[in-house]
Amino acid sequence: MTTPIFENAALAATIGDDFVATIELRNPPNNFFSLDQIGGVADALEALDTDDACRAAVLCADGKHFCAGADFSSGGRTSTTDDLYAAAARIFRTQTPVVAAVQGAAIGGGLGLALSSDFRIAAPEARFSANFARLGFHHGFGLSVTLPRLVGEQTAAELLFTGRRVKGEEAVTIGLADRLADLGSLRATAHSLAREIAISAPLAVRSIRATLRGDLADRVEAATAHEAKEQERLRATADFNEGNAAMRDRREPDFTGE
């Protein structure tokens, strides 16, 4: 049996009778990055933090992709960067452990959302990408902090400079994901890990999590402030326009450095 606890246009959250909540993104097939989505995740997690029936959560998505980043058919901007990153900072300040179940694409801001979780279970078909430089853009969502924290400085630099896609098996190998699961068992595997967490003493888990994360939320908030300024600066360049056009046209971009 599940109990609904939060719903908006982009997602819904429920709590099961095993102390595990499910937060499901519901804008299929791509689950494009939006303020409704990120603000909704923050709202749901804040609600779960004060609910004794929840000790861990699974973050998952309905549709082909976990979160395919920004919708470039609308120019890549769906709301103000400041509002999005304020919602992102709220996510990092919540206390409930989260296991993300990642199928399809976790790209750009979608990668940032996946990395806000404590653990990631990836399908072999999953594709992780920080594709910002391929768009003539600066990365965001605190990836300056979260990506090197997981994969190391050198691998993070490579992924950010090239924007290349990392599939599920490689993601586990480099530390971007924690476990691999077939698409059909992806959510069950994520739920199983969340359940393992939920049967531990909840006060101890939150205390350990706070110790391990340390000042992560503060560092993410500081990083997003810088990232937002660089994104705004680069948004005015010809290269950003070319990157968007190339993405829409599914071709290699021809950047000029202008």
ZISULUR-V635797 format. One line per field, one symbol per residue. ss: DSSP state (@ for helix, = for strand, . for the rest). phi: phi as a letter, one per 40 degrees, with the letter a starting at -180 (. if undefined). burial: + if it has 16 or more other C-alpha atoms within 10 Angstrom, else -. A space follows every 10 residues. Layout:
ss: ???
phi: ???
burial: ???
//
This chain:
ss: .======... ======...= =====..... ....@@@@@@ @@@@@@@@@. .....===== =.....=... .@@@...... @@@@@@@@@@ @@....==== ==..===.@@ @@@@@...== ==....===. ..@@@..... ..@@@@@@@@ @.@@@@@@@@ @@...==@@@ @@@@....== ..@@@@@@@@ @@@@@@@@.. .@@@@@@@@@ @@@..@@@@@ @@@@@@@@@@ @@@@@..@@@ @@@@@@@@@. ........
phi: .bbcbaaacb aabbbccbgb cbbbcbbccc fddacdcccc ccdcccccdb bccbbabbba achcbcacgc cccbggbbac cdcccccccc dcccbccbbc bbbfcbbfcc cdccccccab bbcdccbcac ccccbgbcca fgcdbccccc bgcccccccc ccgccbcdcc dcccgcbbab addcbccccc cccccdcccc cccccccccc cccfcdcccc ccccccdccc cccccccccc cccccccccf bccbcbgb
burial: ----++++-+ +++++--+++ +++++++--+ ++++++++++ +++++++++- --++++++++ +++-++++++ +------+-- +--+++++++ ++++++++++ ++++++++++ +++++++-++ ++++++++++ ++++++++++ ++++++++-- +----+--++ +-++++++++ ++---+++++ +-+--++-++ +-+++-++-- -+--++---- -----++-++ +-+++-++-- +--++---++ +++++++--- --+-+---
//
